[in-house]
Amino acid sequence: MEFTTGGRLEVRITPVDVGKRVSVRQLANEAAPGAKFTDTVGVLTSWDAGVLSITQRSGVSVRIPESALVAGKTVPAAPARRRGPSATFPELARAMARAWQPVESEQLGDWQLRAAAGFTRRANSVLPLGDPGRPLDEALERVHAWYAERGLPAYMQLATGYEGTQEVLAASLEERGWTREVTALVRTGALAPLGDPGRPLEDAVSRVTLSRSCDASWLARYQRFTTPDPAVLEVLGSGPSTWFASVAGTGGVPVAIGRCVTDGRWAGFMAVEVDPAARRQGLASAVMTALARRALDEGASAAWLQVEEDNAGARALYDGMGLRTHHSYHHYRQHIPTA
C-alpha cells in the first residue's frame, strides 16, 4: 500500500494538512499485544483534541487517535487515469447537473439551490461547487429557509474520492447533524465501445426505438414515476440534447427503457430499466448501445452514468462496458430536532 516494512515509518503530517489527501498507518488496537496495523487513505477533514478524522473515497469517515499513529504522509489528490476520458470533478459535476435540471433554482454564491416539487433528490438538493459567499452556518440557514418555503427537506449533494471533491464540507455537515442517506458511484468511460458491443447484440439493438420525448408508455416502465406532476416531465425533458429509448413490450408497456443526454463531449446515461421478467437478455446493453450511437453522431466521445453503491447487478454490467468509478456522491439531509 502506502508503506513498506523495510522503510522508515514516521508521521509526516500535522494539523495544518487538514483538507489534504493523506495516507496513514495506525495501530489496529492499542491495547492488544503485538504490532498489528491498519492503513487508511482519504482526505484529512479534521484534527481536534488529539483525534484525526479522515474521509475515505467512499465517503465513510474514520476517526483515529493521535496516539495510535505509526506513520502518515500527504499523497497526490487523485491517481492518474490510465484509460478512458479524463475529467476534473467540477467539469463532470456541471455536466451531470445540466442533464438533470430542476424546475427552479437560485444561486447562493457558488452554491446552486435546486427544486422540482420533490421529484428526485438530484433535482431537489443544493449543488455546492465553491464558496456560498457567507459563513457556513449562515449559508445553511438560508438553505433551510429556501427549502422550507417550498415544503421540502433540505438536501445537499456532495462528492468524495477525487481531486476537488467535498470531504471537508461533508464532515462539517456531519458535525452539524446532517445525515447521509444515499451513496452513488459516478462511472466514466470511452463512448465508442458502448456503441460497438459486438454482433450478438445487434438483434436486440434493432428493437430499440429512440424519441426526443417520453410518452405515457415510457413513463409506465419508469420506476420513479409515481405521480403525474408536471415537474417530472420538465426534469426528464431537460438537458442540452435529450433522447429516450424504449423496447416494445406487451400491454403497451416497454420491456426496457433508457435516457441519454448529450452535452459537448459527454453523453450521460440515466433511467436504464428492464422488466424483471426480461432480464439477462441483453436489453439494457442494447438500450445503451442505441443511445450511445446517437450520442456519437452528435459528437460525444465520453460517457458517464450514476449507479447506486448497493446495485451489484448494474455495477457488474457497467464493469463489463469499461466504465470505471470517477468519484462517489452522496445526499446529506438536514436533521431538524423535534420538540
Secondary structure, DSSP 8 states (H G I E B T S, - for coil): ----TTS---B---GGGTTSEEEEEEES-TTSSS--EEEEEEEEEEEETTEEEEE-TTS-EEEEEGGGEEEEEE--SS----SS----HHHHHHHHHHTS--SEEEEETTEEEEESTT--SGGGSEEE-S--SS-HHHHHHHHHHHHHHTT---EEEEEESSTT--HHHHHHHHHTT-EEEEEEEEEEEESHHHH---GGGHHHHTTEEEESS--HHHHHH-TT--S--HHHHHHHT-SSEEEEEEE--GGG--SEEEEEEEETTEEEEEEEEE-GGGTTSSHHHHHHHHHHHHHHHTT--EEEEEEETT-HHHHHHHHHTT-EEEEEEEEEE------
